[in-house]
Amino acid sequence: MSAIRSALIIGGGIAGPVTATALRMAGIEGRVFEAYPGPAHNIGSTLGFAANGLAALDLIGAGDAVRKVAQPIRHQVMSLGHKHIEMPSLQDVEPLQIVERSDLHRALHDHAVAAGVDFSYDKRLVSVDEHAGGVTAHFADGTSATADILIGTDGIKSKVRTLIDPNAPTANYTGLLGFGASVECSVAVPSDTMYFAFGKNAYYLYSAMPDGRIGWGANLPNAEYLSMSQARAIPNEQWLRTLRETYGQDTPGGEFARNTAPEDLVVIGGMHIMPPVPNWYRGRMVLVGDAVHAPSNSTGQGASQAVESAVQLARCLRDFDDPATAFATYERIRRPRVERIAERGAKINHGKTMGPVMRRMMPVVMPLAAKAMKLEETMRREQSYVIDWDAPVNERSELVWA
């Protein structure tokens, strides 16, 4: 049994509750500290949860809670004007699940609480002291907490990442602003199909919702980076004018934009991708999830990779007595996989920001590109990945490629 008995987990979004629950299975008490004043149940739009992420959640008993609030997507179609190209589907792999981010947060939070995980709110991390007996986190409200290790699950703008390495890279802006909404629409959309549409001016995606509406997401090219708070400072009515101008000539994108009411528009702001992070850990601190590997949303793997990393870190901490060996083994297992997935997402993003000439060539180029990328093989490699929780971890085991 590990000599590591306690952990401070900074961040209560997706990776935080999963990390804490997995640690409890490994015999380690993990306490979650969240900067928000309460559970983050009302942020963001929808996201995709892949089979490999669900398999990791099943290991901690949370998979069915997510399936209950998600919608399975068995078919994925690339829409290029009036041409539709069905993408490869894996018949022997569980389908992609589309879930509202707030529903996902609630399901993971509630499962962690039921497992005995303690959450503390209004705890914005400001500094950390490492000492022989462990690590102490200091929060903006003047309180502190001490444990054997500290785990940063604090997202794309991670404070823990900068404490580990003041020169750590920050997330790169993809050149796209994200928006989401649910609308009434005259277009019939199959309930189990997701459409990825390259419109005349910009990319968007859409699928049917259980209540009969259509959920759609816009990736709006924008040279100027805007954070979520900056983007939300602009009235939704103004954003809708821009979206209607951008997608107005697209079918069905124009109808989506015109039918979106200001109160239904979810403004996400600048979309990010993390470059490779040189230092995943230092001393008694380590990173998990978007804090260290945030692929483009184009991969459909961001949440799933965060969950995988949370579970793999718990295994490593279970099987090694000292943090340094556990952290180094965790990084060796995870880095090749997450960086290869991030590289794939970066290539897809280039297609979302292409110019008008390339857009006209897309019907010819896209099928050839999918074949060249060996898309079906890539999907199988990413989505068939299953963690063996019961297998012991050693310093030479489980080098995993995406």
Number of C-alpha atoms within 10 A of each C-alpha: 12 16 15 21 19 19 25 24 29 28 29 29 24 26 30 33 30 27 31 31 29 30 27 20 17 21 17 22 21 27 26 24 25 23 19 15 11 12 18 20 16 12 14 18 22 20 20 24 26 27 22 25 28 26 22 28 23 14 17 20 16 21 18 13 18 23 17 11 15 22 22 19 21 17 18 18 17 19 21 21 17 8 10 14 15 14 16 15 15 16 8 8 15 17 20 25 22 24 20 19 21 17 21 25 22 21 22 24 25 17 21 25 14 11 16 15 19 15 22 17 15 14 23 21 22 14 14 19 11 17 11 6 10 18 20 19 23 17 18 13 11 9 11 14 14 18 21 23 23 27 26 27 33 28 25 19 13 20 20 27 30 14 17 20 15 10 12 17 16 19 22 15 17 22 20 24 24 20 23 22 24 23 22 13 18 11 11 10 17 13 17 18 17 24 22 22 24 23 23 19 20 24 25 22 20 22 24 23 19 11 6 14 16 21 21 25 23 25 24 24 19 13 11 11 18 19 15 16 12 13 18 15 11 11 11 18 13 10 17 19 13 14 22 19 14 21 24 20 14 20 16 17 27 17 19 28 24 17 17 20 15 14 9 13 20 19 25 22 21 25 22 21 23 22 19 19 18 11 16 23 25 16 15 21 26 27 29 30 27 25 27 33 28 28 28 23 19 17 19 19 26 25 23 24 28 27 27 26 26 29 28 25 25 24 24 26 27 24 19 21 15 15 22 17 16 22 23 16 23 27 22 16 23 21 20 14 16 26 20 14 23 25 16 16 20 19 13 15 20 12 16 23 21 16 13 12 8 13 21 13 11 19 19 12 12 15 15 12 12 13 11 9 12 11 15 15 12 13 17 18 13 22 22 17 17 15 17 13 17 8 10 12 21 13 15 9 12 15 15 13 16 18
